[in-house]
Amino acid sequence: MRAELRPLAPFLVPELTLWLLPPDAPSWHGTPETHGMPYWAFAWPGGQVLARYVLDHPEVVRGKRVVDFGSGCALEGIAAMRAGAASVLCADIDDVANEFALKNAALNGVRLEVTGEDLLMHAPPEVDVMLVGDTCWPPDLAVRVRPCVRAGRAGALVGGPLRVPGVLEEAAVLPTYE
């Protein structure tokens, strides 16, 4: 699968380049059981919308400490650094996602930190903004994400096309493109 990765620009954020699976890669059409399809090798729609929003409205992150929650390929975190965030912590429980978050940051000329700590199991770190892209699509996970987002003093920007109504009503949920 690693051999299938290519530096690609996501559709909604063409100014960024990430190591992603191209649509013609065999792993793109497989299942996790058959190809080990990595969720982090895609620029998911909610993450693209968040990244676009952050780049178009840099004041939401400029000079602030940011967590990219469930960061995957780190698209949102990289956008935050490009928009002038003071720091970004990309949090994902997948070690390979964290490896590629660092590679993608280097590819885009920014520095960020990663953690494999499960933020759903601990108090969220002291930050100013949480970016939560495409992590609320299974209802059971959305219910678990809510306390983490609410426990922090940070503002939260949440993007995801399949979010569960009412679960994250305190967060600023951004529209997604269908």
C-alpha angles and dihedrals in degrees: 000000000000088000088059095058118108134182101258136170114231114238097245096039106039091162090072127068124204138177099254141154110262116227091251094056114113091231090057091071099035132090127247088254095053104033106012088242106202116220089208093063092071132072097227119209098248092050092049091051091049092048091048091049093050093048092047093044105034092166089078090068107015110129092356135121109246136192119203097206115209086002102182105173090004094242094146094043092050090049089051092052091048088051092055106267113168090226141347128208113196109206120197130145091218112090092204090053088054091049091054092042087063092044091049091048090052090047088057097043097247135115126224139157128242134206132189091200113125102240090195089068098049140038110283116256119262103268138141101229134026118201111202113184126176095339098112101064099104106063093223091055092045089056090051093047094055097072091047092052093044095045094061124079088226126107113243132219111196126190127179135129095219101044120151113249115245097011098100101021093143092058124082101251111202123214117255129214116248 
